[in-house]
C-alpha cells in the first residue's frame, strides 16, 4: 500500500498513528535514529551518534509484547512464540520502520529503527525476512543493554507512549566524587530518618515503603508513601555518580559509595528484581572509627603494629569487617610513618594522611579488577596494603606473595570463623607450593574474625571477636594442615565471647545460642539455665 493510501486509511479510522509509529515519531523529533523497548526495563533512545540515552518510561514484558503484536505480520506470530530473533518492516503514514525482535539474556527486546529518509511513491517492498538485517539502512544495533530511568519526573504506567512523557533525562552537573547534591528532599530525608533510627542499612524496592535494618532486624520505615518502580529508578539515577550511569545502563547493576552531608558514607548496591529496580544502601561512618570505639580487643591493635606479614580479618558480609579494617588502617596511619595503600570495591570509609601517606584505590575507577590493582601495588613500593575483599583465591594468593616480600598485608576474607579463614589461606598456598603449611606459618601474624549480635536492650549491635595468635601450638596444626583443630589454641573463641556477653548482660541467652559455634560448649560455659 502506498504512503498516501496509508495516511488516507489512518485518517478515515480517526487514528493518525499507531503506538509504534508514535514512538518512532518521538525518536525522530529528538533527532534520534531509533528506540529500544525491553521488557521490565526503561526505554532507550538511539541517537545519531550511536549512543543510547535512557528515557523515563518503563514497560513490562507483557506491554512490549502486546504493542509488538499490534503490528506483527500474521506469518511471524509463530516465530515470536518460539522465541526466535527476526526482523520485519512496519509501514506507517510517514516512514517505514525496521523492527528487530530478539531475546538477549532471555528477555523480550524490540528495536525500532527509522529510515534515513521517507521513501518516494510507489512504496518500496518490505525487507525480506531472510535478508541480513545489518544490510538495511534502518537497522540499528540489537544488543541494547538494560536500563533504568533517570528522569526526575515520574510518569504513570505505560499504556501508550506519548511524546511528552518520553522526555530524555537531562544532563546534570554533580560536584566532587565524594559528595552529591540531591534533586529533591526525598533521599536526604530518608537517610536522615534512617540515621536517627540507628539503622545500618536502607532498602528500596518498587511497590513498597523504604525498609531499614536496625539492630540486625529488617523493618519498614514510616517515611513517605510506597515508591513506584519509576520513583525508585529516578531517585537512584540522580543519586548515582555520572561516571557510573553508563555501567548501570549497560549491566543493569552498579555499586558505589558517596558522602552524605558529612554525616555518613553510603554504600549503594543497585540491582534488578521482579518488581523493578532494588537498592541496598549501607550506612557507614565518614571518618574511620577508633579500635576502642569498636570494642576491639587489644590484640587487634597489636596486629596493627606489625611491620610485615599477613593479617586476616574474617566475617560474613554485614559483620563489620570493613569498619574494622578501616580502624586498623587508621591506627597504622596515626602511629607509623609508612606508605599505605587500600584496595576497595568501592572505597567506603575515607582516610586522610596523618603520619602515613594513605592512597585509596577504587575498583573499577582506578583499576579494572582487584587482582590488577594488587599487581600494580606490588610494584609501587608500599609498606602496608589493605585488601577490602580477598575472597577470590587468586587475589588471596597474590596477597600472600606480597606478604612474603616484606609488606604488611591486611586482607578481609568472607569466612565465618578462624578455622575456615586459615583453611582458605592454606588452599591458596597449596596451589603453587608443596609445603603450604610452612609457607603460611612464616607470614601469618594473626587472624581476627567477627560477628554482630542483637543487643539485649535497644541500641547498636554487639560485636564479637574470635582471635588466633600464631604461636607454637597453632603453627604445628597449620603445618599439619589441620585448621579445624585450631579452636583449642585460640585465646578467644566465639563461644567464649558469647558467654562473656551474656554474663555482662549485653545479649540474651537465646541470642548467644543462636550465634554459637558449638551450642553444647556454650551451654557448659553459661552454666545452669542455658
Secondary structure, DSSP 8 states (H G I E B T S, - for coil): --HHHHHHHHHHTT-S--HHHHHHHHHHHTTEEEEEEETTEEEEEEETTS-EEEEEEEE-HHHHHHHHHHH--GGGHHHHHTT--EEEEEE-SS-EEEEEEE-GGGS-EEEEEE-SS---SS------TTS-GGGSTT---S---------SS-----SS--GGG--B--------TTB---SSHHHHHHHHHHHHTTEEEEEEETTS--EEEETTEEEE---SS---HHHHHHHHHHHS-HHHHHHHHHHS-EEEEEEETTTEEEEEEEEEETTEEEEEEEEE-SB---TTTTT--HHHHHHHT-SSEEEEEE--TTSSHHHHHHHHHHHHHHH---EEEEEESS--SB---SSSEEEEEEBTTTBSSHHHHHHHHHTTT-SEEEES---SHHHHHHHHHHHHTT-EEEEEE--SSHHHHHHHHHHHHHTS-S-HHHHHHHHEEEEEEEEEE--SSSSS-EEEEEEEE--HHHHHHHHTT-GGGGGGG-SB-HHHHHHHHHHTTSS-HHHHHHH-SSHHHHHHHH-TT-
